[in-house]
Amino acid sequence: MPGFELFGAEERKEVNDVLETGILMRYGFDGPRQGIWKAKELEQAITEVFGCKYAQLTSSGTAALTTAMAALGIGAGDEVIMPAFTFVASFEAVLSVGAIPVLVDIDETLTLNPGAVRAAITPQTKCVMPVHMCGSMADLDALKQICDEHRLILLEDACQSIGASYKGRSLATIGDAGTFSFDFVKTITCAEGGVVMTNKEEVYRKSDGYTDHGHDHLGVDRGADLHPFIGYNYRISELHAAVGLAQIRKLGTFLGLQKKNNKALRAYLEQIPEVSFRVVPEGGDDSCSFLSWFLPTEELTKAVVTEMKTQGILAGNFYWFVNNWHYISKWDHLKNAATLSALSDVQREALLRLKETAFPASDAIMSRCISTAISLVWTDEQIREKGEKMVAAIREVLQANK
Ligand SMILES: *Cc1c(COP(=O)(O)O)cnc(C)c1O
């Protein structure tokens, strides 16, 4: 998963370019910056590497989602259909623009179940937001068709799946807009950062202004910029962009290692007939940042987690079902509408209703799923040791529960 594992001279060089001029801001100061425009250069690189027309960097992946929603016109009272398995940032962004997160079931892709999306559509639905969790993706053809039929916006939260593709196109470039996060544990990192990608000029132009106080960036200098709409400050700094620039140049290396290590570890787990794997939609190419696998029952999965913990080999393995960050079962703050300032009535009512909403289909999947984070720096020997120990722990539990 994380680009931080291969941080080095390349990142230091790019950051140093910025430190030499002292211009830490991405806009203005044209003279003193001596031609150093790291954020602009990174945006250009993103459009080339991922194949989209426009890229707008932001201060975080959460800010990228918020920006994309604002630029797509999602706001007060609009419903956004999203999965019950994601990171808390996905619903934070929905709430931040005044919209309502409508959480629905996932399937064995670990992402939105298209049938559940269809069933959740109401006259207030404005957007479908698949979250491409753990390196792989939702069935985008099915979701696109639903969006086309119902005239809905498709916004891809691809924050966790940098480098994965669907039918030859990079995730985050297929919907009306898509986002990546470059936070510290993502496939490429800026320390903190994110990006909105789109092929729509208008969505880009709005994202550009929105992330910089609504400044239109058309003035002869910054002071002469006008404000066609109200924005915020979700800017990235040149220092952060510099790190990202070094990282994006190494993305091919990161993905190569991820795929190789994922495949090698998977070969061990494949020896166990009771273990199955996450479904990747046809035409999908997993970024391989995680290896997500299933056991036949919740009881066996919990026993394997306990056994791995006892043996000291649980680190890097995520049992999301009981995880505070990623699954509806533990989002009490969301279900209690625990915000610091008042929500709108419709938002509050929708959140409180989540307390009464059950997700048996998602529970049946998440309770059997373990995701193993794939390191870029594992040696062949470490993978062998890890694989053998995992297989032994799983076999032991299966044997004891025969
Ligand atoms: C990391 C992440 C985000 C938000 O990213 P930040 O940069 O940490 O704000 C959004 N969605 C998902 C699924 C993520 O994993």
The ligand as a Gaussian input file, in Angstrom:
#p B3LYP/6-31G(d) Opt

LIG

0 1
 C       -7.791000       7.990000       2.743000
 C       -9.187000       8.003000       2.270000
 C       -9.908000       9.200000       2.069000
 C       -9.473000      10.563000       2.491000
 O       -8.209000      10.857000       2.459000
 P       -7.426000      11.902000       3.390000
 O       -6.387000      12.339000       2.427000
 O       -6.872000      11.128000       4.532000
 O       -8.339000      12.988000       3.772000
 C      -11.179000       9.114000       1.506000
 N      -11.728000       7.933000       1.193000
 C      -11.089000       6.778000       1.405000
 C      -11.757000       5.497000       1.011000
 C       -9.816000       6.765000       1.967000
 O       -9.208000       5.612000       2.194000

